[in-house]
Amino acid sequence: MINPNDDSAQYLISTVSKRSGVKSDLVRAWERRYQAVTPTRTPGGHRVYTAQDIARLKLLNQATSNGHSISQIARLPLEELKQLVKDEAVGDLGLAMPSDNPTDRLYLAEEYVDKCYSAVLAFDSNALEAHFEHAIVELGTQIFIEQLLTPLLTKIGERWRVGELRPVHEHMASSIIRTLTYILRNNNPIAANAPRMVVTTPIGQLHELGALLAAIIAELKGWQVTYLGANLPAEEIAAAVHFTQARAVTLSISFNNDDLTIPKEIRRLRSLLGENVALIVGGRAAAHYIAVMEEVGVLNIQNYAHFRTILDGLAAQPQTTDAL
């Protein structure tokens, strides 16, 4: 039994994560960005936490699940956190819970697109990050990704092509989105028997936001996701599938490189994966490669709703094994 009044640092982050319900990477992010907890270190450099740290993280996890922004509650005293969770006093901090009315949230998402784009145009990273954090709370993760981020990134791309924005505007926005992904990612425990997926981009595809958002959506659907970042050759992706026993691979293709690299990599990966591992491809430039995808039996993502349907269908299928 953990005594929350025990102030001796004795728990490694793996234990803290298990007992608090907060993933290890999220614990580190809350610690680094908001000083939610302040661990000490062993002579070997390992973080060690107290029972009170575990209690704080449990409460913070509950409060953020109820719609609070971690940036506003991270440093609250333990007793205040307890009272906050007990009373579910979301209104006391002036925060809005996601509306139960989908239409209201869609209108709100449109307003946020305009506000966020204005922040990008002004190159105001602080305002953009604040808009994003508030929108996540008010919209919920799924609508935030599908109705705010996607239209916003499309708008940024269009305005860049006509000369209203510079590449640095897109880089600034993308960088902030990456820093917020730990908030978006599913923090609920994943079932031990959850289907597994590897998400990445093929070699030569350096933009990873599409893949990152696909990974988050898959996690929200209950998949155990191994996210590999960008720019991986088929052999390495197949190796990750072997190590994780993944049931599916999702690739994001953002740019048409006008060469034979992507078709070659798709064919190679399809061959390496075998018949029992699904290969899913989406992204802004995926349509340029529809011929090769149809040739080798790739599942082509039409939109986010279609992706969720694909995930549900694959999850419902019995697990099979295939030697890679």
PAVOBA-857468 format. One record per atom (N, C-alpha, C, O): residue in one letter; x, y, z. Coordinates in steps of 0.1 Angstrom, whole numbers, plus 5000, padded with zeros to 4 digits. Layout:
BEGIN
aXYZ ...
END
This chain:
BEGIN
m500949885000 m500050005000 m500950125000 m501850135008 i500650224991 i501450344990 i500850445000 i499650475000 n501750505008 n501350605017 n501650745011 n502750775009 p500550825007 p500850945000 p501551055008 p502051155003 n501651035021 n502451125030 n503951095030 n504651165036 d504350985024 d505750935024 d506451025015 d506151025003 d507451105020 d508251195011 d509651135007 d510451215003 s509851005009 s511050945005 s511050904991 s510050834986 a512050944983 a512050904969 a512550764967 a513650734970 q511650684962 q511950544962 q511450464949 q511650354948 y510650534941 y509950474930 y510550514917 y510750634914 l510950424908 l511450444895 l510250484886 l509050454889 i510550544875 i509450604866 i508550494861 i507350514859 s509050374859 s508250264854 s507150234864 s506050204860 t507550234877 t506550204888 t505550314889 t504350294891 v506050444888 v505250554889 v504150554878 v503050584880 s504650524866 s503650524854 s502650414857 s501450444854 k502950304861 k502050194863 k501050224874 k499850204873 r501450294885 r500650314896 r499750444895 r498750454901 s500250534887 s499550664885 s498650654873 s497650734872 g498950564864 g498150564851 g498550664841 g497950674831 v499750724843 v500250824834 v501450764827 v502350724833 k501450764814 k502550714806 k503850774810 k503950894813 s504950704809 s506250754813 s506650874805 s507250974811 d506450874792 d506850994784 d506051114788 d506451234787 l504751094792 l503951204797 l504351254810 l504351374813 v504751164819 v505351204832 v506551294830 v506651404836 r507451254821 r508651334818 r508251474812 r508851574815 a507251474803 a506851594797 a506251694807 a506551814807 w505351644816 w504751724826 w505851774836 w505751894840 e506751694839 e507851734847 e508751844841 e509051944847 r509051824828 r509951914821 r509252054818 r509852154820 r508052044813 r507452174809 r506652244820 r506652364819 y506152174830 y505252234839 y505652214854 y505052264863 q506752144856 q507252114870 q506152054878 q506052084890 a505351964872 a504251904880 a504751814891 a504151814902 v505851754889 v506551674900 v508051704898 v508551744887 t508851694909 t510251724909 t511051604915 t511251604927 p511351504906 p512051384912 p513451414915 p514051514911 t514051334923 t515451334926 t516151234917 t515451164910 r517451224917 r518151124909 r519051044917 r519651084927 t519250914913 t520150824920 t521550864915 t521750934906 p522550804922 p523950834918 p524150784903 p525050834896 g523350694898 g523450654884 g522650734875 g522750704863 g521950834880 g521250924871 g519850894869 g519150964861 h519250794875 h517850754873 h516950844881 h517250874893 r515850884875 r514850954883 r514150864893 r513950754891 v513950924905 v513250844915 v512150944921 v512451064923 y510950894924 y509850964928 y509350924941 y509650814946 t508551014948 t507950974961 t506550934959 t505950934948 a505950874970 a504550834969 a503650954967 a502650944961 q504051074972 q503351194970 q503351234955 q502351284950 d504451214948 d504451234934 d503451144926 d502751194917 i503351024931 i502450934924 i500950984927 i500150984918 a500751024939 a499351074942 a499051204934 a497951214929 r500051294932 r499851414924 r499551374909 r498651424903 l500251284904 l500151244890 l498751174888 l498151194878 k498351094898 k496951034897 k495951144896 k495051144887 l496051244904 l495051354904 l495151434892 l494051474886 l496351464887 l496451544875 l495951464863 l495251524854 n496051334863 n495551254852 n494051264852 n493351274842 q493351254864 q491951264865 q491451404861 q490451414853 a492151504865 a491751644862 a491851674847 a490951734842 t492951634841 t493051664827 t492051574819 t491551624808 s491751464824 s490651384817 s489351454818 s488451434809 n489151534828 n487851604830 n487851734822 n486951814822 g488951764815 g489051884807 g489951994811 g489952104804 h490651984822 h491552094827 h492752094818 h493251994814 s493352214817 s494652224810 s495752204820 s495752254831 i496652114816 i497752084826 i498552204829 i499152214840 s498652294820 s499452414822 s498952504834 s499652574840 q497552484836 q496952574847 q496852504860 q496652564870 i497052374860 i496852304873 i498052224878 i498052164889 a499152224870 a500352134873 a500952164886 a501452074893 r500952294891 r501652334903 r500652354915 r501052394925 l499452314913 l498452334924 l498952234936 l499452124934 p498752284948 p499052194960 p498252074959 p497152064953 l498751964966 l498051834965 l496651844970 l495751784964 e496351914981 e495051924987 e494051994977 e492951964976 e494552094970 e493752164960 e493352074949 e492252074944 l494351994945 l494051894934 l493051794938 l492151764931 k493151754951 k492151654956 k490751724956 k489751654952 q490651844960 q489351914961 q488851934947 q487651924944 l489751974938 l489351994924 l488651874917 l487651874911 v489351754919 v488851634914 v487551594921 v486651544915 k487551614934 k486351564942 k485151644938 k484051584936 d485251774936 d484051854933 d483851864918 d482751914914 e484751814910 e484651834895 e484351974891 e483552004883 a485152064898 a484852214897 a485552264885 a486452354886 v485252224873 v485852274861 v485652424859 v486552494855 g484452464863 g484152614860 g484952704869 g485152824866 d485552654881 d486252734889 d487552794883 d487952904887 l488052724873 l489252774866 l488952834853 l489752874845 g487652854850 g487252914838 g487452834825 g487652884814 l487452704827 l487752614816 l486452554811 l485552534819 a486352534798 a485152474792 a485352324789 a486452284784 m484352244793 m484452104789 m483952094774 m483252184769 p484351984768 p483851964754 p482351964754 p481751894762 s481752034744 s480352044743 s479751904739 s480451834732 d478551874744 d477951744740 d477351764726 d476951664720 n477151884721 n476551904708 n477651914697 n478452004697 p477651814688 p478751804678 p478751934669 p479751974665 t477551984666 t477452104658 t478052224664 t478852294657 d477852234677 d478552344684 d480052334683 d480752434681 r480552214685 r482052194685 r482552214671 r483652264669 l481752184660 l482252214647 l482352364644 l483352404638 y481352434649 y481452584647 y482652634655 y483352724650 l482852584667 l483952634675 l485252594669 l486252674669 a485352484662 a486552444655 a486852544644 a488052574642 e485852584637 e486052674626 e486652814631 e487452874625 e486052854643 e486552974649 e488052964653 e488853054651 y488352844658 y489752824662 y490752814650 y491852854651 v490252764639 v491052764626 v491452904623 v492652934620 d490452994623 d490753134620 d491753194630 d492653264626 k491553174643 k492353234653 k493853174652 k494753244653 c493953044650 c495252984649 c495953034636 c497153054637 y495253044625 y495853094613 y496353234615 y497453274610 s495653314622 s496053454625 s497353454633 s498253534631 a497453364642 a498653354650 a499853304642 a500953354644 v499653214633 v500653164623 v501153284615 v502353304613 l500153354609 l500453464600 l501253574608 l502253634602 a500953594620 a501653694628 a502953634634 a503753714640 f503253514631 f504453444636 f504453454652 f505553474658 d503353434658 d503253444672 d503053304678 d501953244679 s504153244682 s504153104686 s503453084700 s502852984702 n503553184708 n502953174721 n501453174720 n500753094726 a500953264711 a499453264709 a498953134703 a497953084707 l499753084693 l499352964686 l499252844696 l498352764696 e500252834705 e500252724715 e499152744724 e498552644728 a498852864729 a497752884738 a496352844731 a495552784737 h496252884719 h494952844711 h494852694710 h493752644713 f495952634707 f495952484706 f495552424719 f494652334720 e496152464730 e495852404743 e494352424747 e493752334752 h493852544745 h492452564748 h491552484739 h490552434744 a491852474727 a491052404717 a490952254721 a489952194719 i492052194725 i492052054729 i491052024740 i490351934740 v491052124750 v490152104761 v488652124756 v487852044760 e488452224748 e487052254744 e486452164733 e485252134733 l487352114725 l486852034713 l486951884716 l486151804710 g487951844724 g488251704725 g489251664714 g489351734704 t489951554716 t491051524707 t490651494693 t491251544683 q489551414691 q489151374677 q488751494669 q489251514657 i487951584674 i487551704666 i488751804665 i488851864654 f489551804675 f490751894674 f491551854662 f492051934654 i491851724661 i492651674649 i491951694636 i492551744626 e490751644636 e490051634623 e489451774618 e489451794606 q488951854627 q488251974623 q489052104625 q488652214621 l490152094633 l491052214635 l492352194628 l492752264619 l493152094632 l494452074627 l494452054612 l495252114605 t493651964607 t493651924593 t493352044584 t494052074575 p492252114587 p491952234579 p493052344580 p493352414571 l493552354592 l494552454594 l495852424586 l496352514580 l496352304587 l497552264579 l497252284564 l498152314557 t496052244560 t495752264545 t495752414542 t496352444531 k495252494550 k495252634548 k496652694547 k496952774539 i497452654557 i498852694557 i499552654544 i500252734538 g499352534539 g499952484527 g499452574515 g500252604506 e498152604514 e497652674503 e498252824503 e498652874493 r498252884515 r498753024516 r500253024514 r500753124509 w500952914517 w502452914514 w502652914499 w503552974493 r501852834492 r501952824477 r501652954470 r502252984459 v500853044475 v500553164469 v501453284474 v501253394470 g502353244483 g503253344488 g502853424500 g503653524504 e501753394506 e501353474518 e502153434530 e502453514539 l502653304530 l503453254541 l504753204536 l504853174524 r505753194545 r507053144541 r507153004547 r506352964556 p508052924543 p508252784549 p508452794564 p508052694571 v509052894569 v509352904583 v507952904591 v507952864603 h506952964585 h505652964592 h505152824594 h504652784605 e505252744584 e504852604585 e505652524595 e505152444603 h506952554595 h507852484604 h507552524619 h507552434628 m507252654621 m506852694635 m505552624639 m505552574651 a504552614631 a503352554635 a503552404637 a503052344647 s504252344628 s504552194630 s505252164643 s504952064649 s506252254646 s507052224658 s506152234670 s506252154680 i505252324671 i504352344683 i503352224683 i503152174694 i502852174672 i501952064672 i502751944678 i502151864685 r503951924674 r504751804679 r504851814694 r504851714701 t505051934699 t505251944714 t503951914722 t504051884733 l502851924715 l501551904721 l501051754720 l500051724725 t501751674713 t501251544710 t501151464723 t500251364723 y501951484733 y501751404745 y500451434752 y499951344759 i499851554749 i498551584755 i497451504747 i496451454752 l497651494733 l496651434725 l496651284726 l495651214724 r497851224729 r497951074729 r497051014740 r496851074750 n496550904737 n495650834746 n496450794759 n497450724758 n495950844770 n496650824783 n496050704791 n496450674802 n494950644785 n494350534792 n495150404789 n495750394779 p495050314799 p495850194797 p495350114785 p494150104782 i496250054777 i495849974766 i495749834770 i496649784777 a494749764765 a494549624769 a495749544764 a496349564754 a496049444772 a497149354769 a497049284756 a497949254749 n495749254752 n495549184739 n495149284728 n494549234718 a495349414730 a495049504719 a495849484707 a496949434707 p495249504695 p495949484682 p497049584682 p496949694687 r498149544675 r499349634675 r499549684661 r499349614651 m500149804660 m500349874648 m501649944648 m502149994658 v502349944636 v503550034634 v503150144625 v502550124615 v503550264629 v503250384621 v504550464618 v505350484627 t504750504605 t505950574601 t505650634587 t504550644583 t506750684581 t506650734568 t507750664560 t508850624566 p507550634547 p508550564539 p509750644536 p509750774539 i510850584532 i512050654529 i511850774519 i511150764509 g512450884523 g512351004515 g511251094519 g511151214514 q510351044527 q509251124532 q509551184546 q509451104556 l509951304547 l510551364559 l509451434568 l509751454580 h508351464563 h507251524571 h506451424578 h505851334571 e506451424591 e505851324599 e504551354606 e503951264613 l503951474604 l502751504612 l501651414608 l500851374617 g501451384596 g500351294592 g500451164599 g499451104603 a501651104599 a501950984606 a501650994621 a501050904627 l502051104627 l501851124641 l500351124645 l499951074654 l499651204637 l498151214639 l497451074637 l496551044644 a497951004627 a497350864625 a497650774637 a496850694641 a498850794643 a499150714654 a498250744666 a497850654674 i497950874668 i497150914679 i495750864677 i495050814686 i495150874665 i493850824662 i493750674664 i492750624670 a494850594660 a494850454663 a494850424678 a494150334682 e495550494685 e495650484700 e494250504706 e493750434715 l493550614701 l492250644706 l491250534703 l490250514710 k491550454693 k490650344689 k491050214696 k490550104694 g492050224705 g492450114714 g493550024709 g493849914714 w494250074698 w495450004693 w496650034701 w496750144706 q497549934702 q498849954708 q499849994697 q500149914688 v500250124697 v500950174685 v502450194688 v502850244699 t503250154679 t504750184679 t504950284668 t504850254657 y505250404673 y505550514663 y507050524661 y507750544670 l507350524648 l508850514644 l509350644639 l510550654635 g508550754638 g509050874632 g509050864617 g508150794611 a509950934610 a509850944595 a511050884589 a512050854595 n510850864575 n511950834566 n512650694569 n513850694571 l511850594568 l512450454571 l512250364558 l511250374552 p513350294555 p513250194544 p512350074548 p512150054559 a511850004538 a510949894539 a511549794549 a510749734557 e512849764548 e513349654556 e513349684571 e513049594579 e513449814574 e513449854589 e512049854594 e511749814605 i511049894585 i509649894589 i509249744592 i508549714602 a509649654583 a509349514584 a509949454597 a509349374604 a511149504600 a511849454612 a511049494625 a510849414634 a510549614625 a509749664636 a508449584637 a508049554649 v507849544626 v506649464627 v507049324633 v506249274641 h508149274629 h508549144635 h508749154650 h508349064657 f509449264654 f509749274669 f508449294677 f508449254688 t507549364671 t506349404679 t505149304676 t504149314683 q505249214666 q504149134662 q502949214659 q501849184662 a503149324651 a502149414647 a501149344637 a501649264629 r499949384638 r498949334629 r498849424616 r498349384606 a499349554617 a499149644606 a500249744606 a500949774617 v500549804595 v501449914593 v500750024586 v500050004576 t500850144592 t500250264585 t501450354581 t502250394589 l501350394568 l502350494563 l501650624559 l500550624554 s502350734561 s501850864557 s502750914546 s504050914547 i502150954534 i502951004523 i502451154521 i501251174516 s503251244523 s502851384523 s503251454510 s502651554506 f504251404503 f504751474491 f505051374480 f505451264482 n504651414468 n504951344456 n506351374451 n506551484446 n507251284452 n508651304448 n508951284433 n510051304428 d507851244425 d508051224411 d509251134407 d509951154398 d509351034415 d510350934412 d509850794415 d508650784418 l510650694414 l510150554416 l510350504430 l510150384432 t510850584439 t511250544452 t510050484460 t510050374465 i508950564460 i507750524468 i507150404463 i506850304470 p506850394449 p506350264444 p507250144448 p506750034451 k508550164446 k509450054449 k509350014464 k509349894467 e509350114473 e509250084487 e507950024491 e507949934500 i506850064485 i505550004488 i505549854484 i505049764491 r506049824472 r506049694467 r506949604476 r506649494480 r508149664480 r509049584488 r508449554502 r508549444507 l507849654508 l507249644521 l506149544521 l505949454530 r505249544510 r504149454509 r504749314508 r504149214514 s505849294501 s506449164500 s506949114513 s506848994517 l507649204521 l508249164533 l507249134544 l507449054553 l506049204544 l505149194555 l504349054554 l503949004564 g504249004542 g503448884541 g501948914540 g501549034541 e501148814539 e499648834537 e498848864549 e497748924548 n499448844561 n498648854573 n498848984580 n498249014591 v499649074575 v499849204581 v499249314571 v499749314559 a498349394576 a497649484567 a498649604565 a499349644574 l498649654553 l499449774549 l498449884546 l497649874536 i498449994554 i497550104552 i498350234548 i499450254554 v497850304538 v498550424534 v497650544533 v496550524527 g498050654538 g497250774536 g498150894535 g499450884534 g497651014536 g498451134535 g498051214522 g497351174513 r498551344522 r498151434512 r498551394498 r497851424488 a499651314497 a500151274484 a499851134481 a500351084470 a499151064489 a498850924487 a498150894474 a498450794467 a497350984469 a496550964457 a497450954445 a497050894434 h498651014445 h499651004434 h500150854432 h500650824421 y499950774442 y500450634441 y499350534442 y499550414446 i498150574437 i497050484438 i497250354430 i496750254433 a497850374418 a498050254409 a498850144416 a498450024416 v499950174423 v500750074429 v500050024442 v500249904445 m499250104448 m498550064460 m497449954456 m497349854463 e496749984445 e495849884441 e496449754436 e495949644437 e497649774430 e498449654425 e498749554436 e498649434434 v499249614447 v499749524458 v498749504470 v499049434479 g497549554469 g496549534479 g496749624492 g496649564503 v497049754490 v497149844501 v495749904505 v494949924496 l495549914517 l494349984522 l494550134521 l495450184529 n493850204513 n494050354511 n493150434519 n491950414518 i493650514528 i492850594537 i492250714529 i492950794523 q490850724529 q490250834522 q490050954531 q490251064527 n489850924544 n489651034554 n489750974568 n489950854569 y489651054578 y489751004592 y488650904595 y488950804601 a487450934591 a486350844594 a486650704587 a486350604593 h487150704575 h487450584568 h488550504575 h488550384576 f489550584580 f490650524588 f490150444600 f490550334603 r489250514607 r488650444619 r487850324615 r487850224623 t487150324604 t486450214599 t487450094596 t487149974599 i488550134590 i489550034587 i490049964600 i490249844601 l490350054610 l490850004622 l489849904629 l490249804634 d488649944629 d487549864635 d487549724628 d487449624634 g487549724615 g487549604607 g488649514610 g488549394611 l489849574610 l491049494613 l491049434627 l491449324630 a490649514637 a490649474651 a489649354653 a489849274662 a488549354645 a487549244646 a488049114640 a487449014643 q489149114632 q489648994626 q490448914637 q491148984645 p490448784636 p491248704645 p492748724642 p493148744631 q493548724653 q494948744652 q495548624645 q495348504649 t496348644635 t497148534628 t498548574628 t498948684631 t499448474626 t500848494626 t501448474612 t500848404604 d502448544609 d503148534596 d504648564598 d505048664604 a505448474593 a506848494595 a507348594586 a507048594574 l508148684592 l508748794584 l510248764582 l510948844575 
END
